[in-house]
């Protein structure tokens, strides 16, 4: 004999309100994620690519020093953050937000020198703040639907 149990999960707000909050949150996270992307692009445009290529001397953008590989890494991380910020699922925002905060904390603690360039606290703050915004938006935005499950036992 099969017993049927129906579980309904209540909806906290109507779908239009939740969708509006999700869209606004995704837009705010997207703007925050655009910061490292734009800074990485600006750094890449300032390098002299004709003679030295990836051995170009460091450039200064927004008070941060970049070598080509650092600019490319910042650009790639920014693009990943923008992809996570614009996606519907919150897990990608939570993951990228935590990753950015972790990168920022490592930069604060280690104060590393990469390719002869000291990574400053300004770069650490950029990663921590962008990660915090993207992660908090991931926490605040939720699913835009209520689920109804039928369990057969």
Backbone torsions as a table, in degrees:
resi	resn	phi	psi	omega
1	UNK	NA	133.6	-179.3
2	UNK	-103.0	131.7	179.0
3	UNK	-105.1	135.6	-177.1
4	UNK	-109.8	126.0	177.9
5	UNK	-120.4	128.9	178.3
6	UNK	-111.1	124.9	-178.3
7	UNK	-112.1	123.2	176.4
8	UNK	-111.4	131.8	176.8
9	UNK	-101.5	127.0	-174.8
10	UNK	-69.2	150.0	176.5
11	UNK	-91.6	126.5	-178.5
12	UNK	-75.2	-42.5	178.9
13	UNK	-135.6	164.2	178.9
14	UNK	-72.0	163.6	-173.7
15	UNK	-60.9	-36.4	-178.9
16	UNK	-65.2	-39.8	178.9
17	UNK	-65.7	-45.1	-179.1
18	UNK	-64.8	-42.7	178.4
19	UNK	-62.3	-39.8	178.9
20	UNK	-64.3	-44.3	178.2
21	UNK	-63.1	-41.8	178.8
22	UNK	-62.5	-42.8	-178.4
23	UNK	-67.1	-44.7	178.5
24	UNK	-63.6	-43.5	178.1
25	UNK	-62.1	-43.3	178.4
26	UNK	-63.6	-37.1	178.5
27	UNK	-65.5	-44.0	178.7
28	UNK	-62.5	-44.1	178.4
29	UNK	-64.4	-36.5	178.9
30	UNK	-66.1	-40.3	177.5
31	UNK	-64.1	-43.2	178.4
32	UNK	-64.1	-41.1	-179.0
33	UNK	-70.3	-20.8	178.8
34	UNK	-72.3	-19.9	-177.4
35	UNK	-60.2	-56.5	178.8
36	UNK	-65.4	-29.0	178.0
37	UNK	-64.9	-47.3	-179.2
38	UNK	-67.2	-41.0	179.1
39	UNK	-64.3	-41.3	176.7
40	UNK	-63.2	-40.5	177.9
41	UNK	-65.8	-42.2	178.6
42	UNK	-62.5	-42.7	178.8
43	UNK	-62.8	-41.1	179.8
44	UNK	-65.2	-31.9	179.7
45	UNK	-76.8	-19.4	-177.8
46	UNK	-87.4	-9.6	-179.9
47	UNK	-75.7	150.4	173.3
48	UNK	-90.2	98.1	-174.7
49	UNK	-86.2	-7.9	-172.4
50	UNK	-70.4	-47.6	-173.6
51	UNK	-102.9	-42.4	-171.3
52	UNK	-102.9	-18.0	178.0
53	UNK	61.0	-123.9	-177.7
54	UNK	-75.4	-5.0	175.1
55	UNK	-95.1	15.6	-179.6
56	UNK	-61.2	148.1	176.3
57	UNK	-66.8	162.4	-176.8
58	UNK	-66.0	146.1	173.6
59	UNK	-116.7	158.5	-178.3
60	UNK	-112.4	121.9	178.3
61	UNK	-131.0	122.7	178.0
62	UNK	54.8	37.5	178.6
63	UNK	77.7	10.1	178.9
64	UNK	-119.3	138.5	178.6
65	UNK	-91.4	138.2	-178.3
66	UNK	-131.8	137.2	162.4
67	UNK	-100.9	167.3	-175.7
68	UNK	-54.9	-43.9	-178.3
69	UNK	-66.8	-36.1	177.1
70	UNK	-66.8	-38.8	178.0
71	UNK	-65.6	-41.0	178.4
72	UNK	-65.8	-42.3	177.9
73	UNK	-62.4	-42.1	177.8
74	UNK	-64.7	-40.9	178.2
75	UNK	-62.9	-46.1	-179.3
76	UNK	-63.4	-44.6	177.6
77	UNK	-62.4	-38.4	177.7
78	UNK	-64.8	-40.6	178.3
79	UNK	-65.6	-40.9	176.3
80	UNK	-61.5	-41.6	178.8
81	UNK	-65.8	-38.1	177.2
82	UNK	-66.0	-38.5	177.4
83	UNK	-64.5	-42.2	178.8
84	UNK	-67.2	-39.4	-178.5
85	UNK	-66.4	-32.2	-177.1
86	UNK	-90.5	-6.7	-178.3
87	UNK	-79.2	160.2	-178.4
88	UNK	-77.8	-29.2	-176.1
89	UNK	-81.0	147.1	-177.7
90	UNK	-86.6	-20.1	-177.0
91	UNK	-63.8	-38.1	179.2
92	UNK	-66.6	-37.4	176.5
93	UNK	-66.0	-40.9	178.4
94	UNK	-63.7	-43.5	-178.9
95	UNK	-65.6	-49.9	-178.7
96	UNK	-65.7	-38.4	177.2
97	UNK	-61.1	-45.4	178.2
98	UNK	-65.9	-38.0	178.1
99	UNK	-63.3	-44.6	179.6
100	UNK	-64.6	-42.7	177.9
101	UNK	-62.8	-40.8	178.3
102	UNK	-63.5	-41.7	177.3
103	UNK	-61.9	-43.9	179.0
104	UNK	-62.5	-42.1	178.8
105	UNK	-64.5	-41.6	177.3
106	UNK	-61.9	-40.1	178.4
107	UNK	-66.6	-36.0	176.1
108	UNK	-64.8	-48.3	-172.6
109	UNK	-73.8	-48.4	-172.9
110	UNK	-82.9	-31.0	-174.4
111	UNK	45.7	58.1	-171.5
112	UNK	-73.3	162.7	172.9
113	UNK	-114.9	116.5	-178.6
114	UNK	-117.2	124.0	-179.5
115	UNK	51.9	38.5	178.2
116	UNK	78.7	8.2	-179.3
117	UNK	-114.8	125.1	176.4
118	UNK	-77.7	123.0	177.7
119	UNK	-81.0	114.9	-170.6
120	UNK	-82.4	170.7	176.4
121	UNK	-66.1	-23.6	178.5
122	UNK	-63.7	-40.0	177.0
123	UNK	-67.7	-38.4	177.5
124	UNK	-62.6	-43.8	178.1
125	UNK	-62.3	-38.3	178.7
126	UNK	-59.1	-48.3	-178.5
127	UNK	-67.1	-40.5	-179.7
128	UNK	-64.7	-46.4	-177.6
129	UNK	-68.0	-43.6	178.2
130	UNK	-64.2	-43.1	178.0
131	UNK	-63.5	-38.9	178.9
132	UNK	-65.5	-43.0	179.3
133	UNK	-64.4	-48.3	-178.3
134	UNK	-64.8	-42.2	179.7
135	UNK	-66.8	-42.3	178.4
136	UNK	-65.6	-37.8	175.1
137	UNK	-64.0	-37.3	175.5
138	UNK	-63.3	-36.2	177.7
139	UNK	-72.1	-38.6	-173.8
140	UNK	-80.1	-31.0	179.5
141	UNK	-88.4	142.8	-176.9
142	UNK	-128.0	-168.4	177.3
143	UNK	-70.2	146.0	-177.7
144	UNK	-101.0	20.9	178.1
145	UNK	-142.1	156.8	173.6
146	UNK	-102.2	147.3	-177.1
147	UNK	-110.7	149.1	174.4
148	UNK	-126.6	122.0	-177.7
149	UNK	-115.5	142.3	172.6
150	UNK	-114.9	123.3	-177.0
151	UNK	-109.8	125.8	176.7
152	UNK	-104.8	130.1	177.1
153	UNK	-133.3	NA	NA
